[in-house]
Amino acid sequence: MMTEIPYDRFAHVPERISGLVDLAYNLWWSWHSSASVLFKMLNRAEWKMSGHNPVRMLLDTPPRFFERAATNPEYLRRYDIIMYRFRQYMEPKTSWFSQYYPGRVPLTIAYLSSEFGLHHSLPFYAGGLGILAGDHVKASSDLGVPLVAVGFMYAEGYLHQHIEANGWQKNIAEVLDRDAAPVLRVLDDSGRQLVIRVPLIEPAIYVAVWKVQVGRVPLYLLDTHIDENEPENRNISHRLYLKEIECRLRQEVVLGIGGRKVLHTLGIEYSAMHLNEGHSAFALLERLRERLDAGMPPGDAREQVRGTSVFTTHTPVPAAHDVFPEELMAKYFRTYCSSLGLTWDEFMALGEDPHSPGAGFNMTAFALRMSRFHNGVSQKHGEVAREMWQPLWPDLPVEKIPIDAITNGVHMPSWLNHRIEALFDRYMDSVYPNWREEYDNPALWEVVDEIPDEELWREHQWLKMKLFARLRDRKRMKWAGHREEPANLAAEGLMLDTSALTIGFARRFAEYKRADLIFEDLDRLDRIVNNRWRPVQFIFAGKAHPADERGKQILQEIYQYSQDPRFGGRIAFIEDYGEQLARYMVHGVDVWMNTPVPLMEASGTSGMKAGMNGVPNLSVLDGWWVEGYNGRNGWGFEGRPPYSGEGQPDAGTLYDLIENELAPLYYSRTIDDTPHKWVRIMKESIKSIAPQYCAVRMLKEYVTHYYPSVCMYAAGPAKRAAGIEGVCIPR
Ligand SMILES: *Cc1c(COP(=O)(O)O)cnc(C)c1O
């Protein structure tokens, strides 16, 4: 089994700079801005045209560009430095992980997720869950954690959003050209792409395997779009979260059971499995079946599977947990069930949700039963999840329910703007030259106070202009291509003013996120945005799930307000929110707003991205912000659920905060045109959020709380007795 870069397709790349091909196939470049500059310098136009996809760019760039670069001393100098850094990264002498865990028992973690948000050239994610998984993988790579990831090769990704002139969301399909993207076919011994059959599932489903190299971590992707499959099975991996329940079940069968089979076929031995949300939980069945097949007694097999499985639940919203009706389960799992030595009723009982017995097979309830280590994604969410799932442990009081909390974090090198990073470099260098190796240490962030206010403010202004220029550029291109309605130009940010206080709101348009909260009282909003001395702008972005009519209505309402001359072009809605637009927004707005109905937000991560770039949060105290808010790094308020018939009390709180606190601070300028009190909040935001809400901190918690504890089980009782406990930290 192997993956090989198809070098023959890059014969036009001169030997002297042929490392560019290796670089293109490893997403390491995507979080090292100096590496992506190498691609940009080579052929700027094509870099942009390709959507920052280096494989496509290298394939489409004519030879003369390479010849020019290969004879340009400046280019070569940069190239040599980057390649040196890349090779050092790939083969380090040591890593955080190897120091933490000297490795008496080898440890590998299989990490399964239905989405991975890594870079905009790979459409394998829908939103926050996928970006989190991508950040988990990147941080594992940085820390040297031996992780192997498994996900889907979606041909079409989620959806591209186009907003019509009436504000209605239209979905546009765009199919990925896999042979011109940073993904590789995994080949079998005969040199053909590896195809496996999902065990015991009838009718048969076949899966082809691809690989994305993410730094040191491989991500294997499952693809059903192959001739071996019946036509109805080819589309299983076509798009994220198919609406139809049977299609979803087939997706989850492929991810869990197929994913486990792929690891087995590749010969990857892992000591623990980490399920990122319940979509992949069928993998636990497959793990159980393998042990029974090998003759292990059922009780031991179950205990071993549980003891080596970590499950992270990501949402308190009941509708977001998959439940498959019994008839459907019967259609696919009859044969499977008997191979487990279970009666049908015993099998269904594994997925029974105690809140609604008989409703079907609940993936979250199943994953909780079949794994020993489970967690929510913020301290608050941990509490909510313990309460929600208490019926699974009827004998335990709620505080003893074994669902812990590991608060999410974001991969700082991916989300920190390189100009802000350069600013940190300048001030950290004399005190902590190696700050990149220990940026989860709060002490070193005290240095932020040494940055002169004017400097941080100037960088922020620059990023804001860059965001506005970017929005205009998108519109200009569509306008020039006769693809845009005039009314949409005003709605999509053409009139935004770089000097006005700008509040960003970008997330999924699910109802509980309350994107429409600030439109509760239009007269009050009118006074706020059109204030002559202290105008306020709002930039919205986000997609509604294609099946969510209510979400699409909310989006349409907001879009129509943004077209309304009453608000003077100060409310904008930007279409097609994704990782790239998120990047511009979290760097360039002045404030990041979040207004979920309380207790519905498990964590939220976009506010962390904003906060570490010096963009303070204005948010309901829910999810991560309950613990992230310290009274000085932004604004937080206790949210209240909407009262029936009385509207939304939180809207008034929000108006008061914006009018009485944010705007006065933002517009109080000294002679040097810098709002010093505002900048103090920006700095506090960076200092408190960067070290605490980065994925490195998160990953270290997964490692120290879970991963090695799990290896004790993998090692078996003899080795456990021989003192592996000294290395692992069980809780
Ligand atoms: C970070 C991110 C999210 C998650 O945002 P929330 O704060 O959890 O709503 C969603 N989509 C994209 C593209 C992101 O980058």
The ligand as an SDF file (V2000), in Angstrom:
LIG
                    3D

 15 15  0  0  0  0  0  0  0  0999 V2000
  -14.5980   29.0610   12.8970 C   0  0  0  0  0  0  0  0  0  0  0  0
  -15.5980   28.7920   11.8450 C   0  0  0  0  0  0  0  0  0  0  0  0
  -16.8820   28.3780   12.1910 C   0  0  0  0  0  0  0  0  0  0  0  0
  -17.3280   28.1820   13.6240 C   0  0  0  0  0  0  0  0  0  0  0  0
  -17.9480   29.3270   14.0760 O   0  0  0  0  0  0  0  0  0  0  0  0
  -18.8370   29.3660   15.3850 P   0  0  0  0  0  0  0  0  0  0  0  0
  -18.2800   30.4320   16.2130 O   0  0  0  0  0  0  0  0  0  0  0  0
  -18.7120   28.0350   16.0450 O   0  0  0  0  0  0  0  0  0  0  0  0
  -20.2070   29.6490   14.9130 O   0  0  0  0  0  0  0  0  0  0  0  0
  -17.7820   28.1340   11.1750 C   0  0  0  0  0  0  0  0  0  0  0  0
  -17.4390   28.3050    9.8890 N   0  0  0  0  0  0  0  0  0  0  0  0
  -16.2240   28.7080    9.5250 C   0  0  0  0  0  0  0  0  0  0  0  0
  -15.9120   28.8760    8.1000 C   0  0  0  0  0  0  0  0  0  0  0  0
  -15.2600   28.9580   10.4950 C   0  0  0  0  0  0  0  0  0  0  0  0
  -14.0380   29.3490   10.1220 O   0  0  0  0  0  0  0  0  0  0  0  0
  1  2  1  0
  2  3  1  0
  2 14  2  0
  3  4  1  0
  3 10  2  0
  4  5  1  0
  5  6  1  0
  6  7  2  0
  6  8  1  0
  6  9  1  0
 10 11  1  0
 11 12  2  0
 12 13  1  0
 12 14  1  0
 14 15  1  0
M  END
$$$$
